Amino acid sequence: MACLTQMHFARQGTITTQMRRVAEREGLPVELVRDEVARGRLIIPANVNHLAKRLDPMAIGKVAGVKTSTRSAARSSRPRPCPSARCRSIRP
């Protein structure tokens, strides 16, 4: 199976139409978009099945307008205390 990810193309130095569209939307140089995708600091969720239905590619990352926070995800993944008395008696 051929690798068709944006990161794969970016690491080869190839600028895809999705990278061009993201650069246009974000007002960034297309080379910066390619380099950031290659480094893993910019993500273009561009599923080929969705693109066939005319999905407009966008970017998520440090230089993009859309950013994520890993701290909020880490907080929500902490184990919660067990409210049950039975659980408390089992724990050491």
C-alpha positions, 0 to 999 in steps of 0.5 A: 500500500502506498503512503499518501500522508501529507507528512510523507509528501512534505518529508520528500519535499513535495508540495501538495495541493492541500498544502497550497490551499492551507497556505492560502487560507492561513496567509503563510508561505507554502514552503513554511507549511511544507516544512512545518508538516514535515517536522510534525508541528502542523497537521493537515487532516486531508483524508483522500475519501473526504477530499473526493467530496470536496472537503476544503483542507485546513491546518492545525498547529503552532503557525495555524489559526487553529491550535490544540492544547495537550494540557487539557487532554492530559487533565481529562485522562487522569484516573478519577477516584472511585466513589464506591465504598467497595472500590475503596476497600479493594485498593491498598 
